[in-house]
């Protein structure tokens, strides 16, 4: 069994910062890509950032403000969010491609953490 657990969400004023964490646990042989998505009320889920062994990618809307990183020893991915705007308000989900000793990579999702940017 594999679980992804997010933490770090909350209420922050415009211009503020938050750091999200997502820890994978369980029967894990290896992890390939790790990603952060978000879903705002009434909108579709969108890809925010991706990290692989080859590097990182970001949505245009967060470039220069958000930074994705990972600690492979802890099976954890982070999302540092700076200069937050009200339009960043959403539920943030982590996603990871995990080989659970099955010989293939399956996609797992966290439960989501709410980020609200408001004065």
Buried (B, 14 or more C-beta within 10 A) or exposed (E): EBEBBBEBBEEBEEEBEBBBBBBBEEEBEEBEBBBBBBBBEEEEBEEBBBBBEEEEBBBEEBEEBBBBBBEEEEBBBBBBBBEBEEEBBBBBBBBBBBBBEEEEBEEBBBEBBEBBBEE
